[in-house]
């Protein structure tokens, strides 16, 4: 449908401009034909839009609305309404996906999208590099900076596997007893088997392995 416009002056009189150019003051301050100024204005607006890297909101991603895999254009933006994996990245509710490259047939993919995280409460930062499989340790008291602890998973596993081993394990394994019950090591007596003290119930005999100057605690039964 064509729209026809009538030009009037301040008094309401119709202006007849048939066959004449309408002049306006251009951005340069000089008078230009209206059509020329409109063309210049359109070019300027298009340039501003392109330079602003404008984002175009396209909708919410959830169980019923998936991220497009073709036909998308740079600037398309989506909000995550259902936690899941989008463009190959794990996303939470509130995160945003932005298309950074127009879809190209046969070559489009996850790399055309970037994820902007919004759920970053308590986010932790770390060093520029670390040793693979080393445990992380807090750096400072903020609870939000970590560092390489220098302790590997192998070190921890080794310590756990040996937590019940004595440093003198080989020596302990070599200990034995002779015929009299004395503790020996490679045939040499290291303990004579006598005790310094003993506890017995009332009426029980004194232990035979009590030293000559040893002490016995005899527990008396009360009525």
matplotlib code that plots the C-alpha trace (Angstrom):
import matplotlib.pyplot as plt

x = [0.0, 1.4, 1.3, 0.8, 1.9, 0.9, 3.3, 2.0, 3.5, 2.9, -0.4, -1.7, -1.3, -0.5, 2.9, 3.1, 6.6, 5.8, 8.9, 11.1, 13.9, 13.3, 16.4, 17.5, 20.5, 22.9, 25.4, 28.0, 25.8, 25.2, 21.9, 21.4, 18.6, 16.4, 17.0, 20.8, 20.7, 18.5, 20.9, 23.8, 21.9, 21.2, 24.9, 25.8, 23.3, 24.4, 28.0, 27.1, 25.2, 28.1, 30.7, 28.6, 28.8, 25.1, 23.6, 20.2, 18.3, 16.8, 15.3, 15.7, 17.4, 15.5, 14.0, 11.8, 14.2, 17.6, 20.6, 20.4, 23.0, 22.6, 21.4, 22.6, 24.2, 26.9, 25.2, 22.5, 22.2, 20.5, 19.9, 20.1, 16.8, 17.7, 21.2, 22.9, 25.5, 25.3, 27.9, 29.9, 30.1, 28.5, 26.1, 24.0, 20.7, 21.4, 24.4, 24.4, 25.6, 26.6, 27.2, 30.5, 30.5, 27.9, 26.9, 28.8, 27.5, 29.7, 31.9, 29.7, 30.1, 30.7, 33.5, 31.0, 29.6, 31.0, 29.5, 29.3, 29.0, 26.8, 26.8, 30.3, 29.6, 32.7, 34.7, 38.3, 41.3, 44.6, 48.1, 49.0, 50.4, 50.7, 52.0, 49.5, 48.0, 49.3, 46.9, 45.7, 46.2, 44.7, 47.0, 46.3, 43.2, 40.6, 39.5, 39.3, 43.0, 44.6, 48.2, 50.1, 50.8, 53.7, 52.1, 51.1, 48.3, 51.0, 52.6, 49.3, 48.4, 51.9, 51.5, 48.0, 49.2, 52.1, 50.2, 50.4, 54.1, 56.7, 60.0, 61.8, 59.5, 62.4, 63.8, 60.5, 59.9, 63.3, 62.5, 61.8, 61.9, 64.2, 63.2, 62.8, 60.5, 63.2, 63.0, 65.8, 67.2, 69.5, 70.0, 71.0, 68.7, 67.3, 64.8, 64.9, 61.1, 60.8, 58.3, 58.5, 54.9, 51.8, 48.1, 46.5, 43.2, 43.0, 44.5, 46.2, 49.9, 52.7, 53.7, 56.9, 58.4, 58.2, 61.6, 63.1, 62.3, 59.0, 55.6, 52.3, 48.9, 46.5, 42.8, 40.6, 37.0, 34.5, 31.4]
y = [0.0, 3.4, 6.3, 9.8, 12.7, 16.4, 19.1, 22.2, 25.3, 26.6, 28.3, 25.0, 26.0, 23.2, 23.5, 22.5, 21.1, 19.0, 18.7, 20.6, 19.3, 19.6, 21.1, 20.4, 21.4, 18.5, 17.5, 19.6, 22.7, 23.2, 22.6, 19.2, 17.5, 15.6, 12.3, 12.8, 13.5, 10.5, 8.3, 9.7, 9.1, 5.5, 4.9, 6.4, 4.3, 1.1, 1.9, 2.6, -0.7, -2.7, -0.9, -1.5, -5.3, -5.3, -8.3, -9.7, -11.5, -14.7, -16.4, -18.9, -22.3, -25.1, -28.5, -27.1, -24.6, -25.8, -23.8, -23.6, -25.6, -23.9, -20.6, -18.5, -15.1, -13.3, -11.3, -13.8, -14.2, -16.8, -17.1, -20.5, -21.4, -25.0, -26.2, -28.4, -28.6, -26.0, -25.5, -28.2, -26.3, -27.0, -24.1, -23.1, -21.2, -17.5, -18.1, -16.5, -17.8, -15.3, -16.2, -14.8, -16.0, -16.4, -20.0, -21.4, -24.6, -27.7, -25.8, -24.4, -25.7, -25.0, -22.6, -20.1, -19.6, -18.1, -18.7, -15.8, -17.1, -15.3, -17.8, -17.0, -16.5, -17.8, -18.1, -19.2, -18.1, -20.0, -19.6, -19.3, -22.8, -25.8, -29.4, -32.0, -34.2, -31.9, -31.0, -27.4, -25.4, -22.0, -19.0, -16.5, -16.3, -15.1, -18.6, -17.5, -17.9, -21.3, -22.3, -25.5, -27.3, -29.3, -32.5, -35.0, -37.6, -40.2, -38.8, -38.9, -42.5, -43.7, -42.1, -43.6, -47.1, -46.9, -45.3, -48.5, -49.3, -48.6, -46.9, -49.9, -52.5, -54.7, -54.8, -55.6, -58.4, -59.9, -60.0, -63.4, -65.3, -68.0, -71.0, -69.0, -66.4, -63.8, -61.3, -61.7, -60.1, -62.3, -64.6, -61.8, -61.2, -57.6, -58.0, -60.6, -61.0, -59.7, -57.0, -54.2, -54.4, -56.6, -56.5, -59.6, -60.5, -61.5, -65.0, -65.2, -66.2, -63.7, -63.7, -65.7, -63.0, -60.2, -58.7, -59.2, -55.6, -55.4, -54.4, -56.3, -54.6, -57.1, -56.2, -57.0, -57.9, -55.8, -57.3]
z = [0.0, -1.0, 1.4, 0.1, 2.2, 1.8, 2.9, 4.7, 6.2, 9.7, 8.6, 7.2, 3.6, 1.3, -0.3, -3.9, -4.5, -7.6, -9.7, -7.2, -5.0, -1.2, 0.4, 3.9, 6.0, 5.9, 8.7, 7.0, 7.5, 3.8, 2.0, 0.4, -1.5, 1.0, -0.8, -0.7, 3.1, 3.7, 1.8, 3.8, 7.1, 6.1, 5.5, 8.8, 10.7, 9.1, 10.0, 13.6, 13.9, 12.4, 14.6, 17.8, 17.5, 18.2, 19.9, 18.9, 21.5, 20.0, 23.0, 25.9, 25.7, 27.4, 26.8, 24.0, 22.5, 21.3, 20.1, 16.3, 14.4, 11.1, 9.6, 12.6, 12.3, 14.3, 17.1, 17.8, 21.6, 23.8, 27.6, 29.2, 30.9, 31.6, 32.7, 30.2, 27.5, 24.7, 21.9, 23.7, 27.0, 30.3, 31.1, 34.0, 34.2, 33.5, 31.3, 27.8, 24.5, 21.8, 18.1, 17.0, 13.4, 10.7, 9.9, 6.9, 5.4, 6.1, 8.5, 11.2, 14.8, 18.4, 17.7, 16.3, 19.8, 23.0, 26.5, 29.0, 32.5, 35.0, 37.9, 39.3, 43.0, 44.8, 41.6, 42.1, 40.1, 39.7, 38.4, 34.7, 34.8, 37.0, 37.0, 35.8, 38.6, 41.4, 44.1, 44.4, 47.6, 48.7, 48.1, 50.9, 53.1, 50.6, 49.6, 46.0, 44.8, 44.4, 43.6, 42.8, 46.1, 44.6, 46.0, 43.3, 43.4, 43.2, 46.4, 48.2, 47.0, 48.1, 51.6, 52.0, 51.0, 53.5, 56.4, 58.5, 57.6, 60.3, 59.2, 60.7, 59.1, 58.0, 61.5, 63.1, 60.7, 61.6, 65.3, 66.9, 70.2, 71.5, 73.5, 76.7, 75.1, 75.0, 72.1, 69.6, 66.5, 64.3, 67.3, 69.7, 72.7, 72.6, 75.4, 78.2, 78.3, 81.9, 82.8, 85.3, 86.6, 86.3, 87.2, 88.6, 90.3, 93.9, 94.5, 91.1, 91.2, 90.6, 86.9, 86.4, 84.1, 86.7, 87.4, 90.9, 91.7, 89.8, 91.2, 91.1, 91.3, 92.8, 92.1, 95.1, 94.5, 96.6, 98.1]

ax = plt.figure().add_subplot(projection="3d")
ax.plot(x, y, z, "-o")
ax.set_aspect("equal")
plt.show()
